[in-house]
């Protein structure tokens, strides 16, 4: 009987240890998982505007709160969200935007929006005030970035087309394990139209071996050492990595620019596999 009691105690201790081990293992496994994102690909969810900063006469940065201070948006690098609003006639409009924040920026996400006079969604953002809500659905997009998938990116952006480029570049550069190089050509009409210039210059200063940016203006100021006019084939040749299987050229801008850049890139020998248009 004494032997059986001893055996029962041993069994109980063994079970307790096993349960504890399983619990600890589950806790470790759970803690190592990425936090669940706040987006829904099928349904619009509303996020509260908590801060609005006017960057220029027609550009503002909008900060939206996530449900908790540790929540993440859950947007894969290189993808975008759909935003729903109302135009000046009160009609519903949906337009894609790329946040300038990453999932490392917990508790909130930011949109840098250029508001055009006749833009339907521009009207919605122009009217937004702190405390209002924005309806968002996602993620959306065909581009999926994996660290180290190419040796180098060439990026050609125009106007507000900089936002997906900035998102990808920032994710690459802030990942110490990712050695991908980024070469950006960014075109605008005038100096005051350059979006995220301070942030781009900061990345260039912090990661000089991995990130280069070349600005191009149609109407440059008197003292200007960047490109002048439209982005040319020669500019792409000089400031983007040469065609190679481990190189990809990304482009995002107004439709006429995208069409012209596609012709330049084809002429320079980049295959369709080496190109992507946001």
C-alpha positions as CSV (number, residue, x, y, z in Angstrom):
1,X,0.0,0.0,0.0
2,X,2.8,2.4,0.9
3,X,4.5,1.6,-2.4
4,X,1.2,2.4,-4.3
5,X,0.9,5.7,-2.4
6,X,4.4,6.6,-3.4
7,X,3.7,5.7,-7.0
8,X,0.5,7.8,-6.9
9,X,2.5,10.8,-5.7
10,X,5.1,10.3,-8.4
11,X,2.4,10.1,-11.1
12,X,0.8,13.3,-9.8
13,X,4.1,15.1,-9.7
14,X,4.9,13.9,-13.2
15,X,1.5,15.1,-14.5
16,X,1.9,18.4,-12.9
17,X,5.4,18.9,-14.4
18,X,4.0,17.9,-17.8
19,X,1.1,20.3,-17.6
20,X,3.5,23.1,-16.5
21,X,5.8,22.3,-19.4
22,X,2.9,22.4,-21.9
23,X,1.7,25.7,-20.4
24,X,5.1,27.3,-20.6
25,X,5.6,26.0,-24.2
26,X,2.3,27.4,-25.2
27,X,3.1,30.8,-23.6
28,X,6.4,30.9,-25.4
29,X,4.7,29.9,-28.7
30,X,2.0,32.5,-28.2
31,X,4.4,35.3,-27.4
32,X,6.5,34.6,-30.4
33,X,3.5,35.0,-32.7
34,X,3.0,38.3,-34.5
35,X,0.2,40.3,-33.0
36,X,-3.0,40.1,-35.0
37,X,-3.6,43.0,-37.3
38,X,-6.6,45.3,-37.2
39,X,-7.5,45.1,-40.9
40,X,-10.4,43.1,-42.4
41,X,-10.0,42.3,-46.2
42,X,-13.7,41.9,-46.7
43,X,-15.3,44.6,-44.4
44,X,-14.7,48.3,-43.7
45,X,-13.6,49.1,-40.2
46,X,-13.6,52.6,-38.7
47,X,-10.5,54.3,-37.1
48,X,-10.6,57.5,-35.2
49,X,-8.5,60.5,-36.4
50,X,-6.5,61.6,-33.4
51,X,-4.1,64.1,-35.0
52,X,-3.9,66.2,-38.2
53,X,-0.8,68.1,-39.2
54,X,-0.8,70.4,-42.2
55,X,2.5,70.0,-44.1
56,X,1.8,72.4,-46.9
57,X,-1.2,74.2,-48.5
58,X,-2.5,70.9,-50.0
59,X,-0.7,68.2,-48.0
60,X,-1.5,66.9,-44.5
61,X,-0.5,64.0,-42.3
62,X,-3.4,62.2,-40.7
63,X,-2.8,60.0,-37.6
64,X,-5.5,57.3,-36.8
65,X,-5.7,55.4,-33.5
66,X,-5.8,51.6,-33.4
67,X,-7.9,49.9,-30.8
68,X,-5.1,49.6,-28.1
69,X,-1.7,51.2,-27.6
70,X,-0.1,47.9,-28.7
71,X,-2.3,47.1,-31.7
72,X,-0.8,46.9,-35.2
73,X,-2.5,47.6,-38.5
74,X,-1.3,44.3,-40.0
75,X,-0.4,45.6,-43.5
76,X,2.2,43.5,-45.4
77,X,5.0,45.5,-46.8
78,X,4.2,46.8,-50.3
79,X,0.5,46.6,-49.9
80,X,-2.2,49.2,-49.4
81,X,-5.6,49.9,-47.8
82,X,-8.9,51.0,-49.3
83,X,-10.4,54.2,-47.7
84,X,-14.0,55.1,-48.0
85,X,-15.5,58.6,-47.8
86,X,-17.8,61.0,-49.5
87,X,-17.2,63.6,-52.2
88,X,-18.5,67.1,-52.4
89,X,-21.8,65.8,-53.8
90,X,-22.2,63.4,-50.9
91,X,-21.6,60.4,-53.0
92,X,-19.5,57.5,-51.7
93,X,-16.0,57.2,-53.0
94,X,-13.3,54.5,-52.4
95,X,-9.6,55.1,-53.1
96,X,-6.4,53.1,-52.2
97,X,-3.7,54.7,-50.0
98,X,-0.4,53.4,-48.5
99,X,0.3,54.3,-44.9
100,X,3.8,55.7,-44.2
101,X,3.9,53.8,-40.9
102,X,4.9,50.1,-40.4
103,X,3.7,47.5,-37.9
104,X,6.7,48.6,-35.8
105,X,4.7,51.8,-35.2
106,X,2.2,50.3,-32.7
107,X,-1.1,51.9,-31.6
108,X,-1.6,54.0,-34.7
109,X,-1.1,54.4,-38.4
110,X,-0.5,57.5,-40.6
111,X,-1.5,58.7,-44.0
112,X,0.2,61.5,-45.8
113,X,-2.4,62.8,-48.2
114,X,-2.1,65.3,-51.1
115,X,-5.5,66.9,-51.5
116,X,-6.2,67.9,-55.1
117,X,-8.8,70.6,-55.9
118,X,-11.1,68.3,-57.9
119,X,-10.2,65.1,-56.1
120,X,-13.3,63.3,-54.9
121,X,-11.5,61.5,-51.9
122,X,-9.4,64.7,-51.5
123,X,-12.6,66.4,-50.5
124,X,-13.3,63.9,-47.8
125,X,-9.8,64.3,-46.2
126,X,-10.0,68.1,-46.6
127,X,-13.2,68.0,-44.4
128,X,-11.9,65.6,-41.8
129,X,-11.3,66.9,-38.3
130,X,-9.8,65.3,-35.2
131,X,-12.4,63.0,-33.7
132,X,-13.9,61.9,-37.1
133,X,-13.7,58.3,-38.2
134,X,-12.2,56.9,-41.5
135,X,-13.6,53.6,-42.9
136,X,-10.7,51.3,-44.0
137,X,-10.5,47.9,-45.6
138,X,-7.5,45.8,-46.5
139,X,-4.9,44.6,-47.1
140,X,-4.9,45.0,-50.8
141,X,-2.3,44.7,-53.6
142,X,-0.3,42.3,-55.7
143,X,3.2,43.2,-54.3
144,X,4.5,41.1,-51.4
145,X,7.9,41.9,-50.1
146,X,10.2,39.4,-48.5
147,X,13.6,40.5,-47.1
148,X,16.5,39.6,-49.5
149,X,14.2,38.7,-52.4
150,X,16.4,41.0,-54.7
151,X,19.9,42.5,-54.4
152,X,18.6,46.0,-55.3
153,X,15.5,48.0,-56.0
154,X,15.3,50.9,-58.4
155,X,12.3,53.0,-57.5
156,X,10.7,55.7,-59.8
157,X,8.0,57.7,-58.1
158,X,6.0,60.8,-59.0
159,X,4.0,63.0,-56.6
160,X,2.0,61.0,-54.1
161,X,3.3,57.8,-55.7
162,X,6.1,58.1,-53.1
163,X,4.1,56.5,-50.3
164,X,4.4,52.9,-51.3
165,X,8.1,53.4,-52.1
166,X,8.7,55.0,-48.7
167,X,7.0,52.1,-47.0
168,X,9.1,49.5,-48.7
169,X,12.3,51.4,-48.4
170,X,11.8,52.1,-44.7
171,X,11.0,48.4,-44.0
172,X,14.2,47.3,-45.8
173,X,16.5,49.9,-44.2
174,X,15.2,49.4,-40.7
175,X,15.7,45.6,-40.8
176,X,19.3,45.0,-39.7
177,X,19.2,41.5,-41.4
178,X,18.1,42.9,-44.8
179,X,21.0,44.1,-47.0
180,X,18.9,45.1,-50.0
181,X,20.0,48.4,-51.6
182,X,17.4,51.0,-52.7
183,X,17.9,53.6,-55.4
184,X,15.0,56.1,-55.6
185,X,14.2,58.7,-58.3
186,X,11.5,61.0,-57.1
187,X,9.9,63.5,-59.5
188,X,7.6,66.5,-58.8
189,X,6.6,69.8,-60.3
190,X,8.1,72.2,-57.7
191,X,10.2,71.9,-54.6
192,X,7.2,72.5,-52.3
193,X,5.5,69.4,-53.9
194,X,8.1,67.0,-52.5
195,X,6.4,64.8,-50.0
196,X,8.3,63.2,-47.1
197,X,11.5,65.0,-48.0
198,X,12.7,65.3,-44.5
199,X,12.1,61.6,-43.9
200,X,13.8,60.5,-47.1
201,X,16.8,62.7,-46.5
202,X,17.1,61.2,-43.0
203,X,17.1,57.7,-44.4
204,X,19.8,58.7,-46.9
205,X,21.9,60.2,-44.2
206,X,21.4,57.2,-41.9
207,X,21.9,54.5,-44.5
208,X,24.3,56.0,-47.1
209,X,25.6,52.6,-48.3
210,X,22.1,51.2,-48.9
211,X,19.8,54.1,-49.8
212,X,20.2,56.9,-52.4
213,X,17.6,59.4,-53.5
214,X,17.7,61.6,-56.6
215,X,15.1,64.4,-56.8
216,X,13.8,65.6,-60.2
217,X,11.7,68.9,-60.6
218,X,9.9,70.4,-63.6
219,X,10.2,73.9,-62.0
220,X,13.3,73.8,-59.8
221,X,14.4,76.8,-57.6
222,X,17.5,78.8,-58.6
223,X,19.9,76.8,-56.5
224,X,19.2,73.2,-57.4
225,X,21.5,70.3,-57.8
226,X,19.0,67.6,-58.7
227,X,17.4,66.6,-61.9
228,X,15.4,69.1,-64.1
229,X,12.5,68.3,-66.4
230,X,10.9,64.9,-66.7
231,X,12.6,61.7,-65.7
232,X,14.6,60.6,-68.7
233,X,16.1,57.3,-69.8
234,X,19.5,58.7,-69.0
235,X,18.5,59.5,-65.4
236,X,17.2,55.9,-64.9
237,X,20.5,54.6,-66.3
238,X,22.5,56.8,-64.0
239,X,20.6,56.4,-60.8
240,X,19.1,52.9,-60.9
241,X,20.8,49.5,-60.7
242,X,21.5,48.0,-64.1
243,X,19.2,45.2,-65.4
244,X,19.9,41.8,-63.7
245,X,17.9,38.8,-62.5
246,X,18.3,40.0,-58.9
247,X,17.2,43.6,-59.6
248,X,13.6,44.9,-59.7
249,X,12.3,48.4,-60.8
250,X,9.3,49.7,-59.0
251,X,7.2,52.6,-60.3
252,X,4.3,54.6,-59.0
253,X,3.0,57.9,-60.3
254,X,0.4,59.6,-62.5
255,X,-0.7,57.5,-65.5
256,X,1.2,59.5,-68.1
257,X,4.4,59.2,-66.1
258,X,3.9,55.4,-65.6
259,X,3.4,55.0,-69.3
260,X,6.6,57.0,-70.1
261,X,8.6,55.2,-67.5
262,X,7.5,51.8,-68.8
263,X,8.8,52.7,-72.2
264,X,12.2,53.9,-70.8
265,X,12.6,50.8,-68.6
266,X,11.8,48.4,-71.5
267,X,14.3,50.3,-73.7
268,X,17.0,49.9,-71.1
269,X,16.6,46.1,-71.2
270,X,14.7,45.4,-68.0
271,X,12.5,42.4,-68.6
272,X,8.8,42.2,-67.4
273,X,10.0,40.1,-64.4
274,X,12.3,42.9,-63.3
275,X,9.4,45.4,-63.2
276,X,6.4,46.2,-61.0
277,X,3.9,49.0,-61.1
278,X,1.9,49.9,-58.0
